[in-house]
Every structure is written in C-alpha cells, then in structure tokens.
Amino acid sequence: MLRVPLNQMLAIIIVSLAVGLFTNILRSDRIPILAQDLTQAENIDEVSGEPVAVTLAQAKSLFDKGVVFVDARDDEYFADGHIQNAWNSGFFMELMFKLDSLQSRDDGVVLYCSDDDCGSSEELANDLYNEGFTKLFVFEGGWLEWNESGYPVE
C-alpha cells in the first residue's frame, strides 16, 4: 500500500487552491469568492436584468398587478399553504414551459421561499435568469412574512 506523506498532500492542496484562485482572478466572468446579496429594487416598474430583492410592500404591489408568483419551497410546504394563485416551482423544466406558455420572458415573476433564511428562491431566480428571464423579483420575506401580514393565501 502506497502512503503519501502528509506534507506532500498539503502542498498539492495549497498549489491547487492557488492555481484555482489565480485562474479565477484572470477570468472576465470570475466567480465571486463570497456570496453577494441581491440588489434591493428601488422602482419595481423599471427592473430588467439580474434578479432583485423586493420588500413586502413591493411584493403586494406586484401581486395586485397580477404578476406571477412562484413558490420555491418543496411540494409538501406548498400544499400546507402558499400565496394566493402562486405556482409551485416543482420541476424546473415544467416551470419554464408553464411560464413560456403563459407570458413573455420579459414579464415579471416573483419568487419566494419560507423566509429570508431560505435561499431556494434566489437560486431559482438565478436559474431563470440564466435561461433568459429578465424581470425577476425575489421576495425575501417569503411565505412567513406574507402570511403574518394577513395578505391573501390558499
């Protein structure tokens, strides 16, 4: 059995990390080392591009305008309760097909999760953005804040 000395393994790991970080620095489309928070939407009528975060008041305004809401939580949580008329994210390709069949990729979509500690809505928003959707809102307060506010639920 071949045993690699600990110092050689450590050296290989350090060199690998250094090469990876250096390569990332040189790339024009570099990956951030630390996760970045979403930008807060100032004017929800002028959003286009990367997903933005919205407040409860902004989410309610979008709801009143008939913008599609998508629940990024698992099926069982969706079944226990969700924002009125929200769609379950389910399988990604099914969601994309449903969105494409009912609206343009430039129309608004609000994504939400349980609360501000849940990252599923942001992940789903980034996936949709990578597929060409341009008006994506992430309601970070999620189901918890919406439900506590007394706004319409099912």
TORVO-152712 format. One record per atom (N, C-alpha, C, O): z, y, x; atom name; residue number from 1; chain. Coordinates in steps of 0.05 Angstrom, whole numbers. Last residue first. Layout:
<lokes>
LOKE        Z        Y        X   name   resi   chain
LOKE        Z        Y        X     CA    NUM       A
...
</lokes>
This chain:
<lokes>
LOKE        Z        Y        X   name   resi   chain
LOKE        5      613    -1074      N    154       A
LOKE       -1      589    -1090     CA    154       A
LOKE       15      566    -1079      C    154       A
LOKE       13      544    -1090      O    154       A
LOKE       20      684    -1079      N    153       A
LOKE       19      658    -1065     CA    153       A
LOKE       12      636    -1085      C    153       A
LOKE       12      640    -1109      O    153       A
LOKE       21      755    -1073      N    152       A
LOKE       11      731    -1087     CA    152       A
LOKE        9      706    -1069      C    152       A
LOKE       -2      706    -1047      O    152       A
LOKE       83      780    -1043      N    151       A
LOKE       54      782    -1049     CA    151       A
LOKE       45      755    -1060      C    151       A
LOKE       58      735    -1058      O    151       A
LOKE      135      780    -1026      N    150       A
LOKE      130      777    -1055     CA    150       A
LOKE      101      779    -1063      C    150       A
LOKE       94      781    -1086      O    150       A
LOKE      150      779     -975      N    149       A
LOKE      143      805     -986     CA    149       A
LOKE      138      804    -1016      C    149       A
LOKE      138      825    -1030      O    149       A
LOKE      156      726     -961      N    148       A
LOKE      180      742     -964     CA    148       A
LOKE      175      769     -977      C    148       A
LOKE      192      781     -989      O    148       A
LOKE      102      713     -955      N    147       A
LOKE      118      701     -977     CA    147       A
LOKE      143      717     -982      C    147       A
LOKE      150      721    -1005      O    147       A
LOKE       88      743     -909      N    146       A
LOKE       74      746     -934     CA    146       A
LOKE       91      737     -958      C    146       A
LOKE       94      751     -978      O    146       A
LOKE      123      721     -870      N    145       A
LOKE      125      750     -877     CA    145       A
LOKE      111      755     -904      C    145       A
LOKE      122      770     -921      O    145       A
LOKE      106      666     -871      N    144       A
LOKE      134      674     -875     CA    144       A
LOKE      136      703     -884      C    144       A
LOKE      149      709     -904      O    144       A
LOKE       50      667     -859      N    143       A
LOKE       60      657     -885     CA    143       A
LOKE       88      667     -891      C    143       A
LOKE       94      676     -913      O    143       A
LOKE       43      723     -813      N    142       A
LOKE       37      697     -825     CA    142       A
LOKE       49      692     -853      C    142       A
LOKE       57      711     -867      O    142       A
LOKE       45      762     -776      N    141       A
LOKE       69      757     -792     CA    141       A
LOKE       67      731     -808      C    141       A
LOKE       87      718     -814      O    141       A
LOKE       -7      765     -756      N    140       A
LOKE       14      752     -740     CA    140       A
LOKE       39      746     -756      C    140       A
LOKE       54      728     -749      O    140       A
LOKE      -67      757     -776      N    139       A
LOKE      -43      767     -789     CA    139       A
LOKE      -20      752     -776      C    139       A
LOKE      -13      730     -783      O    139       A
LOKE     -123      774     -744      N    138       A
LOKE     -102      755     -742     CA    138       A
LOKE      -77      768     -754      C    138       A
LOKE      -66      787     -743      O    138       A
LOKE     -191      781     -762      N    137       A
LOKE     -164      793     -763     CA    137       A
LOKE     -143      771     -761      C    137       A
LOKE     -145      751     -776      O    137       A
LOKE     -256      791     -742      N    136       A
LOKE     -234      772     -745     CA    136       A
LOKE     -207      786     -742      C    136       A
LOKE     -202      800     -723      O    136       A
LOKE     -316      797     -741      N    135       A
LOKE     -296      814     -755     CA    135       A
LOKE     -273      796     -762      C    135       A
LOKE     -269      787     -785      O    135       A
LOKE     -353      762     -718      N    134       A
LOKE     -348      788     -705     CA    134       A
LOKE     -326      805     -718      C    134       A
LOKE     -318      825     -706      O    134       A
LOKE     -372      698     -698      N    133       A
LOKE     -360      714     -718     CA    133       A
LOKE     -349      739     -705      C    133       A
LOKE     -337      738     -684      O    133       A
LOKE     -392      665     -656      N    132       A
LOKE     -408      688     -666     CA    132       A
LOKE     -396      704     -688      C    132       A
LOKE     -410      722     -698      O    132       A
LOKE     -361      627     -633      N    131       A
LOKE     -383      617     -649     CA    131       A
LOKE     -399      640     -662      C    131       A
LOKE     -418      635     -677      O    131       A
LOKE     -320      656     -611      N    130       A
LOKE     -339      643     -593     CA    130       A
LOKE     -363      631     -607      C    130       A
LOKE     -384      626     -595      O    130       A
LOKE     -294      668     -659      N    129       A
LOKE     -306      690     -643     CA    129       A
LOKE     -327      678     -624      C    129       A
LOKE     -349      688     -622      O    129       A
LOKE     -272      618     -671      N    128       A
LOKE     -293      630     -689     CA    128       A
LOKE     -308      653     -675      C    128       A
LOKE     -332      656     -678      O    128       A
LOKE     -236      613     -628      N    127       A
LOKE     -257      593     -632     CA    127       A
LOKE     -280      605     -650      C    127       A
LOKE     -303      601     -643      O    127       A
LOKE     -203      657     -639      N    126       A
LOKE     -218      657     -614     CA    126       A
LOKE     -241      636     -616      C    126       A
LOKE     -263      641     -606      O    126       A
LOKE     -180      640     -687      N    125       A
LOKE     -196      665     -686     CA    125       A
LOKE     -213      665     -661      C    125       A
LOKE     -237      673     -663      O    125       A
LOKE     -153      595     -670      N    124       A
LOKE     -175      591     -688     CA    124       A
LOKE     -192      616     -688      C    124       A
LOKE     -217      614     -690      O    124       A
LOKE     -114      620     -637      N    123       A
LOKE     -133      600     -626     CA    123       A
LOKE     -157      597     -643      C    123       A
LOKE     -180      596     -634      O    123       A
LOKE      -88      650     -676      N    122       A
LOKE     -102      664     -654     CA    122       A
LOKE     -122      645     -641      C    122       A
LOKE     -144      654     -634      O    122       A
LOKE      -67      610     -708      N    121       A
LOKE      -85      629     -720     CA    121       A
LOKE     -101      644     -698      C    121       A
LOKE     -125      649     -701      O    121       A
LOKE      -32      583     -673      N    120       A
LOKE      -55      569     -684     CA    120       A
LOKE      -76      588     -695      C    120       A
LOKE     -100      584     -692      O    120       A
LOKE       16      602     -653      N    119       A
LOKE       -9      612     -641     CA    119       A
LOKE      -34      599     -652      C    119       A
LOKE      -56      605     -643      O    119       A
LOKE       75      626     -681      N    118       A
LOKE       54      606     -683     CA    118       A
LOKE       28      617     -672      C    118       A
LOKE       19      638     -681      O    118       A
LOKE      109      669     -683      N    117       A
LOKE      113      650     -661     CA    117       A
LOKE       91      628     -661      C    117       A
LOKE       90      613     -641      O    117       A
LOKE      100      698     -730      N    116       A
LOKE       90      709     -704     CA    116       A
LOKE       94      690     -680      C    116       A
LOKE       84      696     -659      O    116       A
LOKE       84      642     -774      N    115       A
LOKE       97      668     -768     CA    115       A
LOKE       87      677     -741      C    115       A
LOKE       67      666     -730      O    115       A
LOKE       43      605     -791      N    114       A
LOKE       70      605     -802     CA    114       A
LOKE       83      633     -799      C    114       A
LOKE       93      645     -818      O    114       A
LOKE      -18      640     -795      N    113       A
LOKE       -4      616     -789     CA    113       A
LOKE       24      618     -802      C    113       A
LOKE       27      632     -822      O    113       A
LOKE      -84      666     -810      N    112       A
LOKE      -55      668     -808     CA    112       A
LOKE      -44      640     -803      C    112       A
LOKE      -57      620     -807      O    112       A
LOKE     -141      708     -810      N    111       A
LOKE     -129      682     -803     CA    111       A
LOKE      -99      685     -800      C    111       A
LOKE      -89      705     -789      O    111       A
LOKE     -191      737     -847      N    110       A
LOKE     -163      740     -838     CA    110       A
LOKE     -152      712     -833      C    110       A
LOKE     -154      694     -850      O    110       A
LOKE     -255      761     -837      N    109       A
LOKE     -239      737     -841     CA    109       A
LOKE     -211      742     -830      C    109       A
LOKE     -208      751     -808      O    109       A
LOKE     -312      801     -856      N    108       A
LOKE     -284      797     -847     CA    108       A
LOKE     -273      770     -854      C    108       A
LOKE     -279      758     -875      O    108       A
LOKE     -379      789     -834      N    107       A
LOKE     -360      796     -855     CA    107       A
LOKE     -332      788     -845      C    107       A
LOKE     -329      771     -827      O    107       A
LOKE     -414      770     -797      N    106       A
LOKE     -404      797     -793     CA    106       A
LOKE     -385      806     -815      C    106       A
LOKE     -374      829     -813      O    106       A
LOKE     -433      723     -815      N    105       A
LOKE     -413      722     -792     CA    105       A
LOKE     -403      749     -785      C    105       A
LOKE     -384      752     -769      O    105       A
LOKE     -434      726     -887      N    104       A
LOKE     -445      731     -861     CA    104       A
LOKE     -424      728     -839      C    104       A
LOKE     -400      730     -845      O    104       A
LOKE     -415      673     -933      N    103       A
LOKE     -415      700     -923     CA    103       A
LOKE     -429      701     -896      C    103       A
LOKE     -434      681     -884      O    103       A
LOKE     -419      620     -949      N    102       A
LOKE     -409      640     -969     CA    102       A
LOKE     -411      669     -959      C    102       A
LOKE     -408      687     -975      O    102       A
LOKE     -436      589     -908      N    101       A
LOKE     -450      586     -934     CA    101       A
LOKE     -442      607     -954      C    101       A
LOKE     -457      612     -973      O    101       A
LOKE     -402      601     -866      N    100       A
LOKE     -431      608     -864     CA    100       A
LOKE     -445      607     -891      C    100       A
LOKE     -463      623     -896      O    100       A
LOKE     -354      580     -885      N     99       A
LOKE     -356      608     -880     CA     99       A
LOKE     -386      617     -880      C     99       A
LOKE     -393      637     -892      O     99       A
LOKE     -369      525     -887      N     98       A
LOKE     -360      539     -911     CA     98       A
LOKE     -363      569     -908      C     98       A
LOKE     -372      583     -926      O     98       A
LOKE     -380      515     -833      N     97       A
LOKE     -401      511     -853     CA     97       A
LOKE     -394      527     -879      C     97       A
LOKE     -411      540     -890      O     97       A
LOKE     -329      526     -810      N     96       A
LOKE     -353      542     -803     CA     96       A
LOKE     -375      540     -824      C     96       A
LOKE     -387      560     -831      O     96       A
LOKE     -300      484     -835      N     95       A
LOKE     -293      512     -839     CA     95       A
LOKE     -316      531     -833      C     95       A
LOKE     -323      549     -848      O     95       A
LOKE     -325      440     -813      N     94       A
LOKE     -325      444     -842     CA     94       A
LOKE     -319      473     -849      C     94       A
LOKE     -332      485     -866      O     94       A
LOKE     -311      447     -759      N     93       A
LOKE     -340      448     -767     CA     93       A
LOKE     -342      452     -797      C     93       A
LOKE     -361      466     -806      O     93       A
LOKE     -254      442     -761      N     92       A
LOKE     -267      467     -752     CA     92       A
LOKE     -296      468     -762      C     92       A
LOKE     -304      489     -772      O     92       A
LOKE     -218      416     -815      N     91       A
LOKE     -235      411     -793     CA     91       A
LOKE     -252      435     -786      C     91       A
LOKE     -263      448     -804      O     91       A
LOKE     -170      462     -839      N     90       A
LOKE     -180      434     -838     CA     90       A
LOKE     -195      429     -813      C     90       A
LOKE     -186      436     -791      O     90       A
LOKE     -155      512     -859      N     89       A
LOKE     -174      511     -836     CA     89       A
LOKE     -185      483     -833      C     89       A
LOKE     -208      480     -825      O     89       A
LOKE     -156      527     -927      N     88       A
LOKE     -144      511     -906     CA     88       A
LOKE     -164      509     -883      C     88       A
LOKE     -187      503     -888      O     88       A
LOKE     -161      592     -954      N     87       A
LOKE     -174      567     -947     CA     87       A
LOKE     -157      553     -926      C     87       A
LOKE     -145      566     -909      O     87       A
LOKE     -127      628    -1006      N     86       A
LOKE     -132      623     -977     CA     86       A
LOKE     -145      595     -975      C     86       A
LOKE     -141      577     -991      O     86       A
LOKE     -112      641    -1057      N     85       A
LOKE     -140      638    -1052     CA     85       A
LOKE     -147      633    -1022      C     85       A
LOKE     -171      633    -1015      O     85       A
LOKE      -49      665    -1036      N     84       A
LOKE      -67      660    -1058     CA     84       A
LOKE      -97      661    -1049      C     84       A
LOKE     -105      680    -1035      O     84       A
LOKE      -22      633     -980      N     83       A
LOKE      -31      658     -992     CA     83       A
LOKE      -51      651    -1013      C     83       A
LOKE      -69      634    -1009      O     83       A
LOKE       15      572     -996      N     82       A
LOKE       -3      588     -980     CA     82       A
LOKE      -10      614     -994      C     82       A
LOKE       -4      617    -1018      O     82       A
LOKE       51      510     -996      N     81       A
LOKE       48      538    -1005     CA     81       A
LOKE       31      553     -985      C     81       A
LOKE       31      549     -961      O     81       A
LOKE       45      457     -984      N     80       A
LOKE       72      466     -993     CA     80       A
LOKE       71      495    -1003      C     80       A
LOKE       89      504    -1018      O     80       A
LOKE       -6      453     -964      N     79       A
LOKE       -1      442     -990     CA     79       A
LOKE       26      451    -1002      C     79       A
LOKE       29      453    -1026      O     79       A
LOKE        3      475     -913      N     78       A
LOKE      -15      489     -932     CA     78       A
LOKE       -9      479     -961      C     78       A
LOKE       -8      495     -979      O     78       A
LOKE       33      435     -892      N     77       A
LOKE       45      461     -896     CA     77       A
LOKE       29      477     -915      C     77       A
LOKE       40      492     -932      O     77       A
LOKE       -5      393     -890      N     76       A
LOKE       20      390     -906     CA     76       A
LOKE       34      416     -911      C     76       A
LOKE       46      421     -932      O     76       A
LOKE      -46      413     -855      N     75       A
LOKE      -51      408     -884     CA     75       A
LOKE      -25      407     -901      C     75       A
LOKE      -24      418     -922      O     75       A
LOKE      -23      464     -809      N     74       A
LOKE      -30      436     -816     CA     74       A
LOKE      -31      433     -847      C     74       A
LOKE      -20      449     -862      O     74       A
LOKE      -49      532     -810      N     73       A
LOKE      -28      512     -808     CA     73       A
LOKE      -38      484     -815      C     73       A
LOKE      -60      482     -826      O     73       A
LOKE      -85      572     -817      N     72       A
LOKE      -89      556     -793     CA     72       A
LOKE      -67      534     -790      C     72       A
LOKE      -67      519     -771      O     72       A
LOKE     -117      595     -872      N     71       A
LOKE      -91      585     -864     CA     71       A
LOKE      -95      566     -841      C     71       A
LOKE     -108      545     -844      O     71       A
LOKE     -156      651     -883      N     70       A
LOKE     -156      623     -873     CA     70       A
LOKE     -129      616     -862      C     70       A
LOKE     -119      630     -844      O     70       A
LOKE     -184      694     -931      N     69       A
LOKE     -160      687     -915     CA     69       A
LOKE     -162      657     -908      C     69       A
LOKE     -168      641     -925      O     69       A
LOKE     -236      740     -941      N     68       A
LOKE     -228      712     -939     CA     68       A
LOKE     -204      708     -921      C     68       A
LOKE     -203      719     -899      O     68       A
LOKE     -225      799     -978      N     67       A
LOKE     -232      787     -953     CA     67       A
LOKE     -221      758     -952      C     67       A
LOKE     -199      753     -963      O     67       A
LOKE     -214      830    -1023      N     66       A
LOKE     -227      804    -1026     CA     66       A
LOKE     -236      791    -1001      C     66       A
LOKE     -253      773    -1002      O     66       A
LOKE     -184      875    -1019      N     65       A
LOKE     -213      879    -1017     CA     65       A
LOKE     -229      853    -1020      C     65       A
LOKE     -253      853    -1021      O     65       A
LOKE     -133      854    -1019      N     64       A
LOKE     -141      869    -1043     CA     64       A
LOKE     -172      874    -1043      C     64       A
LOKE     -183      877    -1064      O     64       A
LOKE     -133      834     -966      N     63       A
LOKE     -131      816     -989     CA     63       A
LOKE     -141      829    -1014      C     63       A
LOKE     -156      817    -1030      O     63       A
LOKE     -133      882     -938      N     62       A
LOKE     -156      864     -936     CA     62       A
LOKE     -157      844     -959      C     62       A
LOKE     -178      838     -969      O     62       A
LOKE      -82      900     -954      N     61       A
LOKE     -106      916     -960     CA     61       A
LOKE     -131      899     -958      C     61       A
LOKE     -149      901     -975      O     61       A
LOKE      -51      860     -931      N     60       A
LOKE      -51      863     -960     CA     60       A
LOKE      -75      880     -969      C     60       A
LOKE      -88      874     -989      O     60       A
LOKE      -60      870     -877      N     59       A
LOKE      -68      844     -888     CA     59       A
LOKE      -70      846     -919      C     59       A
LOKE      -88      836     -931      O     59       A
LOKE      -37      920     -872      N     58       A
LOKE      -65      918     -868     CA     58       A
LOKE      -76      891     -880      C     58       A
LOKE      -97      891     -892      O     58       A
LOKE       17      906     -883      N     57       A
LOKE        3      926     -900     CA     57       A
LOKE      -27      924     -897      C     57       A
LOKE      -42      925     -917      O     57       A
LOKE       26      871     -840      N     56       A
LOKE       28      862     -867     CA     56       A
LOKE       13      880     -886      C     56       A
LOKE       -1      871     -904      O     56       A
LOKE      -23      884     -788      N     55       A
LOKE        4      885     -799     CA     55       A
LOKE        3      873     -828      C     55       A
LOKE      -18      867     -838      O     55       A
LOKE      -66      846     -744      N     54       A
LOKE      -62      865     -767     CA     54       A
LOKE      -33      862     -777      C     54       A
LOKE      -21      841     -774      O     54       A
LOKE     -102      840     -683      N     53       A
LOKE      -78      834     -699     CA     53       A
LOKE      -76      855     -721      C     53       A
LOKE      -84      878     -718      O     53       A
LOKE     -170      818     -674      N     52       A
LOKE     -149      838     -672     CA     52       A
LOKE     -126      830     -690      C     52       A
LOKE     -130      816     -709      O     52       A
LOKE     -223      786     -636      N     51       A
LOKE     -202      786     -657     CA     51       A
LOKE     -181      807     -652      C     51       A
LOKE     -174      812     -629      O     51       A
LOKE     -279      826     -613      N     50       A
LOKE     -258      807     -609     CA     50       A
LOKE     -237      808     -631      C     50       A
LOKE     -234      829     -644      O     50       A
LOKE     -320      855     -662      N     49       A
LOKE     -318      845     -635     CA     49       A
LOKE     -296      824     -634      C     49       A
LOKE     -294      807     -651      O     49       A
LOKE     -300      907     -701      N     48       A
LOKE     -322      890     -695     CA     48       A
LOKE     -319      881     -666      C     48       A
LOKE     -317      897     -648      O     48       A
LOKE     -271      950     -748      N     47       A
LOKE     -266      928     -729     CA     47       A
LOKE     -292      912     -726      C     47       A
LOKE     -304      904     -746      O     47       A
LOKE     -265      991     -785      N     46       A
LOKE     -283      995     -761     CA     46       A
LOKE     -280      973     -740      C     46       A
LOKE     -286      978     -717      O     46       A
LOKE     -228      981     -823      N     45       A
LOKE     -256      984     -832     CA     45       A
LOKE     -275      986     -809      C     45       A
LOKE     -299      984     -813      O     45       A
LOKE     -178      982     -800      N     44       A
LOKE     -190      956     -806     CA     44       A
LOKE     -219      957     -816      C     44       A
LOKE     -232      937     -817      O     44       A
LOKE     -157     1017     -748      N     43       A
LOKE     -172     1021     -772     CA     43       A
LOKE     -187      995     -779      C     43       A
LOKE     -206      988     -765      O     43       A
LOKE     -126      990     -710      N     42       A
LOKE     -117     1016     -720     CA     42       A
LOKE     -131     1022     -746      C     42       A
LOKE     -118     1031     -765      O     42       A
LOKE     -102      927     -693      N     41       A
LOKE     -123      941     -707     CA     41       A
LOKE     -112      968     -716      C     41       A
LOKE      -91      969     -729      O     41       A
LOKE      -77      911     -630      N     40       A
LOKE      -69      918     -657     CA     40       A
LOKE      -92      934     -669      C     40       A
LOKE     -101      954     -658      O     40       A
LOKE     -101      859     -590      N     39       A
LOKE     -100      887     -595     CA     39       A
LOKE      -93      892     -624      C     39       A
LOKE     -104      878     -641      O     39       A
LOKE      -60      803     -572      N     38       A
LOKE      -82      814     -586     CA     38       A
LOKE      -78      844     -588      C     38       A
LOKE      -56      854     -589      O     38       A
LOKE      -35      793     -505      N     37       A
LOKE      -31      797     -534     CA     37       A
LOKE      -56      808     -546      C     37       A
LOKE      -72      822     -533      O     37       A
LOKE      -55      744     -457      N     36       A
LOKE      -54      772     -466     CA     36       A
LOKE      -51      773     -496      C     36       A
LOKE      -62      757     -511      O     36       A
LOKE      -27      699     -409      N     35       A
LOKE      -38      704     -436     CA     35       A
LOKE      -35      733     -443      C     35       A
LOKE      -15      746     -436      O     35       A
LOKE      -44      705     -340      N     34       A
LOKE      -24      705     -361     CA     34       A
LOKE      -37      711     -388      C     34       A
LOKE      -57      726     -389      O     34       A
LOKE      -94      703     -315      N     33       A
LOKE      -73      686     -305     CA     33       A
LOKE      -51      683     -327      C     33       A
LOKE      -41      661     -331      O     33       A
LOKE     -156      703     -350      N     32       A
LOKE     -131      716     -344     CA     32       A
LOKE     -110      696     -335      C     32       A
LOKE     -108      674     -346      O     32       A
LOKE     -215      683     -319      N     31       A
LOKE     -195      675     -338     CA     31       A
LOKE     -169      689     -331      C     31       A
LOKE     -160      688     -308      O     31       A
LOKE     -274      723     -308      N     30       A
LOKE     -250      709     -299     CA     30       A
LOKE     -231      704     -322      C     30       A
LOKE     -231      717     -343      O     30       A
LOKE     -330      733     -305      N     29       A
LOKE     -317      725     -330     CA     29       A
LOKE     -291      711     -325      C     29       A
LOKE     -285      690     -336      O     29       A
LOKE     -342      742     -252      N     28       A
LOKE     -343      765     -270     CA     28       A
LOKE     -330      759     -297      C     28       A
LOKE     -319      777     -310      O     28       A
LOKE     -302      712     -200      N     27       A
LOKE     -320      709     -224     CA     27       A
LOKE     -319      734     -241      C     27       A
LOKE     -298      747     -243      O     27       A
LOKE     -264      719     -161      N     26       A
LOKE     -292      727     -155     CA     26       A
LOKE     -310      726     -180      C     26       A
LOKE     -331      739     -180      O     26       A
LOKE     -218      698     -183      N     25       A
LOKE     -219      727     -177     CA     25       A
LOKE     -247      736     -173      C     25       A
LOKE     -254      758     -180      O     25       A
LOKE     -231      643     -185      N     24       A
LOKE     -227      658     -210     CA     24       A
LOKE     -229      688     -205      C     24       A
LOKE     -240      703     -222      O     24       A
LOKE     -231      632     -130      N     23       A
LOKE     -255      629     -146     CA     23       A
LOKE     -253      645     -172      C     23       A
LOKE     -273      658     -179      O     23       A
LOKE     -176      639     -120      N     22       A
LOKE     -196      656     -106     CA     22       A
LOKE     -222      655     -121      C     22       A
LOKE     -235      676     -125      O     22       A
LOKE     -153      599     -152      N     21       A
LOKE     -147      627     -157     CA     21       A
LOKE     -167      645     -144      C     21       A
LOKE     -176      665     -157      O     21       A
LOKE     -176      552     -126      N     20       A
LOKE     -180      558     -155     CA     20       A
LOKE     -175      587     -161      C     20       A
LOKE     -191      600     -176      O     20       A
LOKE     -157      557      -74      N     19       A
LOKE     -186      557      -79     CA     19       A
LOKE     -191      564     -108      C     19       A
LOKE     -210      580     -114      O     19       A
LOKE     -101      554      -84      N     18       A
LOKE     -113      577      -71     CA     18       A
LOKE     -143      579      -76      C     18       A
LOKE     -153      601      -82      O     18       A
LOKE      -96      502     -106      N     17       A
LOKE      -89      526     -122     CA     17       A
LOKE     -102      551     -110      C     17       A
LOKE     -112      568     -125      O     17       A
LOKE     -113      472      -61      N     16       A
LOKE     -128      471      -87     CA     16       A
LOKE     -122      495     -104      C     16       A
LOKE     -140      507     -116      O     16       A
LOKE      -74      485      -24      N     15       A
LOKE     -102      492      -18     CA     15       A
LOKE     -118      492      -44      C     15       A
LOKE     -134      509      -49      O     15       A
LOKE      -29      462      -50      N     14       A
LOKE      -30      491      -44     CA     14       A
LOKE      -59      500      -39      C     14       A
LOKE      -67      521      -49      O     14       A
LOKE      -43      407      -53      N     13       A
LOKE      -38      422      -77     CA     13       A
LOKE      -41      452      -72      C     13       A
LOKE      -53      467      -88      O     13       A
LOKE      -47      395        2      N     12       A
LOKE      -71      392      -15     CA     12       A
LOKE      -67      408      -41      C     12       A
LOKE      -86      421      -50      O     12       A
LOKE        6      404       18      N     11       A
LOKE      -15      420       30     CA     11       A
LOKE      -40      419       12      C     11       A
LOKE      -54      439        8      O     11       A
LOKE       32      364      -11      N     10       A
LOKE       39      392      -17     CA     10       A
LOKE       17      410       -6      C     10       A
LOKE        9      429      -19      O     10       A
LOKE       11      319       14      N      9       A
LOKE        6      323      -15     CA      9       A
LOKE       11      353      -22      C      9       A
LOKE       -5      365      -37      O      9       A
LOKE       31      326       65      N      8       A
LOKE        2      326       61     CA      8       A
LOKE       -4      331       32      C      8       A
LOKE      -23      346       25      O      8       A
LOKE       86      322       56      N      7       A
LOKE       76      348       66     CA      7       A
LOKE       45      349       63      C      7       A
LOKE       34      371       59      O      7       A
LOKE       92      268       40      N      6       A
LOKE       97      290       21     CA      6       A
LOKE       85      316       31      C      6       A
LOKE       75      331       14      O      6       A
LOKE       42      221       61      N      5       A
LOKE       66      237       66     CA      5       A
LOKE       68      261       47      C      5       A
LOKE       48      273       39      O      5       A
LOKE       20      169       22      N      4       A
LOKE       13      195       32     CA      4       A
LOKE       38      211       37      C      4       A
LOKE       54      214       18      O      4       A
LOKE       14      101       34      N      3       A
LOKE       33      122       26     CA      3       A
LOKE       24      148       39      C      3       A
LOKE       21      150       63      O      3       A
LOKE      -17       44       11      N      2       A
LOKE      -20       68       26     CA      2       A
LOKE       -1       90       16      C      2       A
LOKE       -1       96       -8      O      2       A
LOKE        0      -24       17      N      1       A
LOKE        0        0        0     CA      1       A
LOKE        0       25       18      C      1       A
LOKE       15       27       37      O      1       A
</lokes>
